[in-house]
Amino acid sequence: MTAGNMELFDAGTKGRGLRARRDINTGEVLFAEPSYAAVVFNSLASQVCHSCFRRQANLHRCAQCRFAHYCDRTCQTAGWDDHKQECAAIRKSGSVPNENVRLAARLLWRRNRDQGLASDSQLVPVDQLQDHLTDLPAEELEKLELDVRTFLRFWSCGTKQHPSEYISHIFGIIKFNGLTLQDQRGLESVGLGLFPNLSLVNHDCWPNCTATLNHGNRSAVSSTLHSPLRMELRALGKISEGEELTVSYVDFLNLSADRQKQLKERFQLDCSCNHCTQHIGDDLMAAAAEEKPSADVVKEVTTFSKETLEKVEKARHDGDHGQVLKLCQQCLEKQEKVLAETHLCKLRVLSALVEVLSYLRKFSEAAEYARKMLEGYRKLYPPYNPQLGLALMRAGVTHWHAGQVEVGHKMICKAYRIMIVTHGPNHSITKDLESMRSLTELELKALKENVLDMKNLQMTSSSSADESSKDFLRKQ
């Protein structure tokens, strides 16, 4: 079966896969797929629009179920087809089930509306995706069966009924094919969605594509003119005709054994990509410093670092920024002359340190550590990687607010070149970067011409891009 730039094929031990039908250029969109079904996380129900999944203040609440929230009337109208049966079920049951149950219900309501048929652009019907139920351990099966029972209570009596075995199959599909959805700034996971075509793209730890959520254009007065929420598959480099399309299901910044463990637990996937089988990058991610400390010292500091990172995570969760700062500084001192700049533990401590210093508005210190972190990232990530782009963006904004405008401008420009490939020109992040790039360029010009001094310039800057950059730093 074919659709646009891709076709379905037998990928051997990996099962089904997608491959290119023609040569593809770097940054090109292979396909843009609207969600088959998607829901906002219950915990963020009042903070995220249930139609476009943008995080917003002062959302309008559905007057009937009082659970769903929307940007405005046009967003609510655009999302009504997906919400109306859910709305009735919430009112009838008197409670709101978890997001997995809500997603399963939306999937089946959509399937019933479509009469079980796949659209012309859909390569396989949604219920023909793999569920991997036979591979689930007993504990996971118990959780799934609990969701099935909750679903059956929630499902409207007036709607077509399905046997519990089929409902279990749907929950298996959601577990292994559902994708977490990010907000418009890429800062936080806000929901869960199912994209059948994207589910057919196989994993590789060093992929040739990336999948990015586009929240659509909801600025038109009429909802009929809105472009839908969709997942875009973009090429990270040139792809030849007949080459398999791949994305990474996990972050590359993990040792190959740890990535394989994650993939097995989360997706029942045995990864046999080159970077896993040849352990590419493992030496850098576990490297000792140039001073060549003993293996015992490296092991001791690595263990200490992992324990400290657990404490850091707890302090972050508790909102104890002072404790986060103290722990990171102590750990970094312990790592000095023991762990290399590319060691995973050092990079994770640096990331947490940059975050907390930026939050505390200690931008000069944050900028220094951000540079060190980037040195490690550049040696580990491929040239076009969304995580590298976000790290460059954060470092650039940090330098900008530290008064190092020229350095910040260069980093923002590099981040923009990455994001134009991974996210495209119309994504919120790319637009923010474009605005930041223009602002820093103007500031540099003003400084060189002695029109404004740096202190006055920073005090008077109030652009939306500046606010976005502050939000970015505050929430990272």
Residue, then its C-alpha position, 0 to 999 in steps of 0.5 A: m500500500t502507498a500514500g504520498n511519499m511513502e509505502l508500506f513494506d515487509a521490514g523482516t524481523k521488525g514486521r511492517g515498516l515504511r520506506a520512501r517512494r522517491d528521493i527525499n531532501t533534508g527537512e522535507v515533510l514526508f507526511a502530515e497526519p492528523s490524530y485519529a484520536a487524542v486527549v489532554f491529560n486529566s491533570l492538565a484539563s483546565q490548562v490545555c485546550h482540548s482541541c489544539f493542545r496549546r497551553q493557555a491561560n483563561l481557557h473557556r470551559c465546556a458548559q455541559c460536562r465542565f471538564a473540557h476546556y478550549c481557547d475560544r468558541t471556534c476551537q470548541t466548535a472545531g473539537w465538538d465532533d470528538h468531544k460530544q459523545e465524551c461529553a455525554a458519557i461524562r455527564k451520564s457517569g458523573s465522573v471522568p476516567n483516566e486519559n487511557v480510558r478516554l482515548a480508547a473511548r474516542l478511538l472507538w467513537r471515531r471508528n464507529r463514525d467511520q464504520g470501521l473503514a480506513s481513509d484513503s491516506q490511512l495505510v492500515p485500519v487503526d485496530q490492525l495495529q499491534d497490541h503485544l498483549t501476549d508479551l505483557p507481564a502479569e502486573e501490566l495485564e492487571k492494570l490493563e484489565l482494570d482500565v477495561r472494566t473502567f471503560l465498560r462502565f464509562w461507555s454509553c449504553g446507547t452506543k454499539q457494544h464491543p466484547s471485552e477481548y476487543i476492548s483489551h486489544i484497543f488498550g494494547i494498541i494505545k499502550f504500544n502505539g500511543l504518543t505523548l503530545q507536547d505543548q506549543r513550546g515543546l516544554e511539557s507533555v500535555g496529552l496522548g494521541l494515536f497516529p496510525n501511519l506514524s505507528l508504522v515507522n520503525h525505531d532506530c537509535w540514529p534515525n533518518c526522520t523525526a516526528t514533530l507535533n504541529h498544533g495547527n492554525r486556529s486563528a481563522v474566525s470560522s472553525t472550518l478554515h482551521s488546519p488540524l492538529r497533526m504529526e509531521l514526519r520530517a527528514l533529518g538528511k537526504i533519504s534515497e528512494g527505497e530507504e526505510l524511514t525511521v524515528s527514535y522512540v527514546d533519547f539517544l543520550n543513554l548507554s546502548a544497554d539502557r536504551q535496549k532495556q527501555l525499548k523492551e519494557r516500553f515497546q516490546l522491541d529488541c533493538s538491533c540498530n548499528h548504534c546498539t549492536q556496535h555500542i557506538g557512543d558508549d565509550l564517550m557517554a561513560a568516559a573518564a577525564e583526561e587525567k585518567p583516574s583509576a577505574d575504581v574512582v570513576k565507578e565511585v564518582t559515577t555511583f555518587s552522581k546517580e544517587t545525587l541525581e535522584k536527590v536532585e529530582k526529588a528536590r525539583h519535584d518539591g520545588d526546593h531550588g536551593q537544594v537543587l543548586k547545592l546538590c548539583q554544585q557538590c556533584l560537579e565538584k566531585q566529578e572534576k578531573v574524574l568524569a569526561e565532559t561527555h559522561l552522561c552523569k556530568l551532562r545531566v548534572l550540568s543540565a539541572l544546574v543550568e535550569v536552576l540557575s536560570y530560574l534563579r536568574k543567575f544567568s552569567e553562571a548558567a551561561e558558563y555551565a550551558r557552554k560546557m553542556l553543549e560541548g558534550y551534546r555536540k559530540l554525542y548528538p547527530p547534527y540535526n536533532p531536536q534535543l540539540g536544537l532545544a539545548l542550543m536555544r536554551a543556551g542562547v537565551t541564557h547568554w542573551h539574558a547574561g548580557q553576552v548578546e553576540v554569543g547568544h545570537k550565534m547559538i540562537c542562529k544555530a538552534y534556528r538552523i536545526m529547528i527549521v529542519t526538525h520542526g519547520p518554519n511554521h512551528s511555534i518554537t521556530k517562530d520564537l527563534e526567528s523573533m529572538r534572532s531578529l531581536t538579538e541582531l538589532e541589539l548587537k547593531a544598537l550596541k555597536e552603534n552606541v545607540l543604547d547601553m546594555k542595561n537600558l536595552q534589557m530594561t526596555s525589552s518587552s517583546s513577545a519573543d523575550e517573554s517566550s524566552k523567559d518562559f522557556l528558561r523558567k519551565q525547562 
